[in-house]
């Protein structure tokens, strides 16, 4: 019952995120189309801004506000099931804050730039840099604390790929020629490549960790290495 509730909650979060994404795309598209209307490039607001620039400013501001809620639903929908997903969920919040902060300071600078002097410019940009660096430190801390999830995922991928890749044949210690893993003699120089353990009673091949011979049942206190 709890699992069904979690799945349903995640599904609803993805649905709301998709709705907000479509809404954001619609607002930006309509704002850009309105800004392209010829009369909008001729009209001025407060004798400083073109009407097209004002429309495009508010379109981006509205999209940015909706993006905040969009990111919240996406973070909620990401399952905390370990691996790369848990890493993504861990860094999603500071990453969202960083993206919003960078966009906001750029957006509002377009509005304030005509009205501030050099001192105001210095104060504004200095404050923006301090905030961006602070959020960046938060992001790095989150990435560090959740890095184990990503490392585990990478390790599993490497292990899976190693199984898919063809194994390289060993080389003969005498001449360096490639030989198969289970061969006893090099096919290039005849050098013996491996020895086989044998039962002292019946000379059947046995493994090193065996306690009894599978052929005659003798106890294998110690096996004899045969060079044949």
ZATOR-402451 format. One record per residue (C-alpha): residue in one letter; x negated, y, z. Coordinates in steps of 0.2 Angstrom, whole numbers, padded with zeros to 4 digits, always signed. Each point is the difference from the previous one (the first is absolute). Last residue first. Layout:
<atoms>
aXYZ;...
</atoms>
This chain:
<atoms>
x-0265-0168-0088;x-0008+0012+0012;x+0011-0007+0015;x+0002+0009+0016;x+0004-0012+0014;x+0014+0005+0012;x-0001+0001+0018;x+0011-0008+0013;x+0012-0005-0014;x+0010-0014+0008;x+0004-0014-0012;x+0017-0001-0008;x-0005-0008-0016;x+0005+0012-0014;x+0007+0015+0009;x-0016+0001+0011;x+0003+0006+0018;x-0004+0017+0008;x+0000+0011-0016;x-0007+0018+0001;x-0014-0003-0012;x+0011-0008-0013;x-0001-0018-0006;x-0007-0009-0015;x+0000-0019+0002;x-0017-0008+0005;x+0009-0015+0008;x-0008+0001+0018;x-0010+0016+0000;x+0015+0010-0007;x-0007+0012-0013;x-0002+0019-0001;x-0003+0006-0018;x-0015+0011-0005;x+0001+0015-0012;x-0009+0007-0015;x-0012-0013-0006;x-0011+0007-0014;x+0004-0007-0017;x-0007+0015-0009;x+0015+0006-0011;x+0015-0011+0006;x-0005+0003+0018;x+0004-0015+0011;x+0013-0003+0014;x+0015+0009-0008;x+0015+0006+0010;x-0002+0019-0002;x-0004+0000-0018;x-0017+0005-0006;x-0007+0016-0007;x-0018+0000-0004;x-0012+0008+0012;x-0015-0012-0003;x-0003-0008+0017;x+0013+0008+0012;x+0014-0005-0013;x+0013+0014-0001;x+0018-0001+0007;x+0015+0003-0011;x+0009+0016+0002;x+0018-0002+0005;x+0014+0006-0012;x+0010+0015+0007;x+0017-0004+0006;x-0005-0005+0018;x-0011+0015+0002;x+0014+0011-0005;x+0011-0007+0014;x-0014+0003+0013;x-0004+0018-0007;x+0019+0004+0001;x+0001-0007+0018;x-0015+0010+0005;x+0007+0016-0008;x+0017-0003+0010;x-0009-0002+0016;x-0011+0016-0003;x+0016+0009-0003;x+0008-0005+0016;x-0016+0003+0009;x+0000+0018-0006;x+0015+0006+0010;x-0010+0009+0013;x-0012+0007-0012;x+0013+0006-0012;x+0010+0008+0014;x-0016+0009+0006;x-0003+0006-0018;x+0017+0007-0002;x-0001+0009+0017;x-0016+0008-0006;x+0008+0005-0016;x+0014+0008+0010;x-0012+0011+0009;x-0010+0004-0016;x+0016+0006-0009;x+0005+0010+0015;x-0017+0009+0002;x-0001+0003-0019;x+0017+0008+0000;x-0004+0011+0014;x-0016+0006-0009;x+0010+0002-0016;x+0013+0012+0008;x-0013+0009+0011;x-0011+0004-0015;x+0014+0005-0011;x+0007+0011+0013;x-0018+0008+0001;x-0001+0003-0018;x+0017+0008-0001;x+0017-0008+0000;x+0016+0004-0010;x-0003-0007-0018;x-0006-0017+0008;x+0014-0003+0011;x+0012-0010-0011;x-0013-0010-0010;x-0009-0003+0017;x+0017-0008+0006;x-0001-0014-0013;x-0019-0003+0002;x+0002-0001+0019;x+0016-0011-0002;x-0008-0012-0012;x-0016-0003+0011;x+0011-0002+0015;x+0012-0012-0008;x-0014-0012-0007;x-0008+0000+0017;x+0016-0004+0010;x+0004-0014-0012;x-0018-0007+0002;x+0002+0001+0019;x+0016-0010-0001;x-0005-0012-0013;x-0016-0006+0009;x+0007-0013+0011;x+0014-0006-0012;x-0013-0003-0014;x-0011-0010+0012;x+0015-0010+0006;x+0004-0003-0019;x-0018-0005-0004;x+0000-0014+0013;x+0012-0002+0014;x+0019-0001+0000;x+0005+0018+0004;x+0012+0001-0014;x+0001+0016-0010;x+0018+0007+0001;x-0003+0012+0014;x-0015+0008-0009;x+0010+0001-0016;x+0015+0008+0010;x-0012+0013+0008;x-0008+0004-0017;x+0016+0004-0008;x+0005+0011+0015;x-0016+0011-0003;x+0002-0001-0019;x+0017+0008+0003;x-0008+0015+0007;x-0013+0001-0014;x+0013-0001-0013;x+0009+0015+0007;x-0017+0009+0001;x-0004-0005-0018;x+0017+0006-0006;x-0001+0016+0010;x-0017+0004-0008;x+0006-0004-0018;x+0015+0012+0002;x-0011+0014+0006;x-0013-0003-0014;x+0014+0001-0013;x+0007+0016+0008;x-0017+0008-0003;x-0008+0006+0016;x-0006+0018+0005;x+0014+0013-0003;x+0010-0007+0014;x+0006-0014-0012;x-0004+0002-0018;x+0010-0006-0015;x-0010-0003-0016;x-0005-0018+0002;x+0017-0005+0006;x+0008+0007-0016;x-0011-0012-0010;x+0007-0016+0009;x-0015-0010+0004;x+0002+0003+0019;x+0017-0008-0001;x-0007-0015-0008;x-0014-0001+0013;x+0013+0001+0014;x+0011-0013-0008;x-0014-0012-0001;x-0007+0003+0017;x+0017-0002+0008;x+0004-0016-0010;x-0017-0008+0005;x+0004+0004+0018;x+0017-0007+0000;x-0006-0016-0009;x-0013-0002+0014;x+0013+0004+0013;x+0011-0014-0006;x-0014-0012-0001;x-0005+0003+0018;x+0018-0002+0005;x+0000-0017-0008;x-0017-0005+0007;x+0006+0004+0018;x+0016-0009-0003;x-0010-0016-0005;x-0011+0002+0015;x+0015+0001+0012;x+0008-0016-0009;x-0016-0010+0002;x-0002+0005+0018;x+0018-0004+0004;x-0002-0017-0009;x-0015-0004+0010;x+0009+0005+0016;x+0014-0012-0004;
</atoms>
